Amino acid sequence: MRIYSRIIGTGSHLPEKILTNRDLEKMVETNDQWIQDRTGIKQRHIAAEGETTSTLAYEAAKKALQAADITADELDMIVVGTTTPDLVFPSTACLLQKQLGCTGIAAMDVNAACSGSVYALSVADQYIRSGQHKTVLVIGAETLTRMVDWSDRTTCVLFGDGASAIVLRADSEPGILSTHLHANGAHDDLLRASVGVSSGLQEAPNGGLRILMKGNEVFKTAVLTLGRIVNETLEANNMQPEDIDWLIPHQANLRIINATAKKLKMDMNRVIVTVDQHGNTSAASVGLALDKAIRDGKVKRGEVLLLEAFGGGFTWGSALIKY
Ligand code: UT7
């Protein structure tokens, strides 16, 4: 019997504090019009002091477990997609496991930047498909605003914090139909963090930690790459664009989302958009959009969902899911 991973519950959590474009106008030389026109973003959530990636993940996980109607002791594994871990180690997955009180099960972080949700989902899917695990908690969680340079208008308007959670369970019915992961490390100069542990921290505010991005070049690569992965996913499943009920994309920029929807000839009312409210929450974004769509009653059981993401690395990936 073939084993599939089925989504049995989702959850998400956003910090209470909201930073609007108007607030940013007081911090850097920018304006609401520019941010909305170029990105579609109106506001983003910012983690408060004491809130960390694992505490946001914990809140999202509790909601997903509740939606799945299971307790944490039924989990076999936790996979966390994040590029902003609480600590270098223990991993955010281990810190989350402690908060959930399910010690003993496997727990690991996956760092694929903005593709973190899709990468984590794919890793979890492989463990379920192979029969090794039955119930896996998949998290995408970030506190990216902690590494934002608030004096750099080209990046500080883009990012927000948040967490998403998906509970997957083995089932004889689909399920995740396929996942597709790729990376190209050759473009590390276009999108990267400025410092790291082994390459050295600096004598600068925040230890020199900031996001460096050549936005325009990343934009062009993202549009081209996402177009290709959408085709690859459809071909692998012998499907046509019209077979997809919902496109649930990474929420980096509304213009990138529009371009992917256009490629699929999908009406925007079949595309889940949260970038206006959340900004770019990196690894959290796809799961946040999925949870919102389910809770808003848009996405219904039996529908076909195409999840896709592109981010630093470069990394990119997709998941085709029968919900
Ligand atoms: O999720 C991970 C992957 N990341 C992404 O997918 C992000 C991809 N990139 C983007 O979303 C877009 O490139 C941005 C939103 C970052 C920038 O939009 P753009 O249309 O590519 O603008 P640009 O970088 O070409 O800048 C256009 C102008 C520049 O001024 P000049 O040189 O034309 O005089 C910038 O200095 O806009 C200026 N600018 C701003 N003006 C007001 C840049 N940032 C701002 C700002 N407010 N915040």
Residues whose N, C-alpha, C, O or C-beta is under 5 A from the ligand:
A	BS01	UT7	E29 T30 N31 W34 R38 T39 C114 R153 T154 V157 G215 N216 V218 F219 A222 A252 N253 F310 G311 G312
